[in-house]
Amino acid sequence: MKLVAFCPKGILAPNRFLAVMVPAGEVRMSAWLDGMSDRVQSMLDKEFFKARAAKKTCEKLGCSTCVDLDNFGEHIIKGELDFATWINCSITGDNPFPANVSEQDHDALVSIESTDLKTWVGLASLVLSGELIKGYARAGRVK
């Protein structure tokens, strides 16, 4: 199965936060959430002190501590943070799912490759707290 970099359009959040690897073809929200879980897991797996990084991530995002580090991505994305609800509340216009993805999105790939766990967690904390949406509203991008 060929994976391609993808970033859903029309969601109030930066590409560095939203970009994931997904199977080519039709991408539904469930596939995007799987990709996000895998991305978070991959970022944790690159950390030298995985347990410490997981603990700091959970503290920063207000999540319960993850005891199974092999399922950290799912713990954060599908369990603790309820990304599906957050995404549904952050769509500006047409629903970005399902999307047809056939080619690599170069910008999404760069975002994935250049964002470490600490940076992603910082963005997640801003996005999930509503601070970025407030910023968009002050700039006149959201009504």
C-alpha positions, 0 to 999 in steps of 0.5 A, a space after each residue: 500500500 502506497 502512502 502519500 503525504 496529505 493535509 486536509 484543507 479548510 481546517 483552522 490549524 497549520 499544516 505542520 500540525 495537520 499533515 499526515 501520511 495516508 494510503 493513496 485513494 479516498 481519504 475519510 476522517 478515520 484514515 486521517 485520524 489513523 495517519 495522525 496517530 501513526 505520525 504522533 507515534 513516529 515522533 515519539 519513537 524518534 525521542 531518545 527518552 521516550 517515557 519522559 517525552 510521553 509524560 511531558 506531552 501528556 502533561 502539556 496537553 492535559 492528558 492522562 499518562 500513557 502507560 503503553 508507549 507502543 500505543 501512544 499515538 492512539 492514546 493521544 489522538 483517538 482517546 484523550 484529545 478526541 480529535 474527531 470532535 475538534 476537527 468537526 468544530 474547526 472546519 471552515 466551509 466544505 468538509 475536507 473529508 472524504 478527499 481523493 489523494 493520488 499524489 504526494 503533497 510536497 508541502 505536507 511531506 516537508 511539514 511531517 519531516 521537519 516537525 518534531 514531537 515538541 513542536 507538534 505538541 506546542 502547536 497542538 496546545 495552541 490549536 486545541 485551546 482555541 488560541 489559534 482560532 482567536 488569532 484568526 478571528 482577530 485577523 478577520 479570517 473567521 467570523 
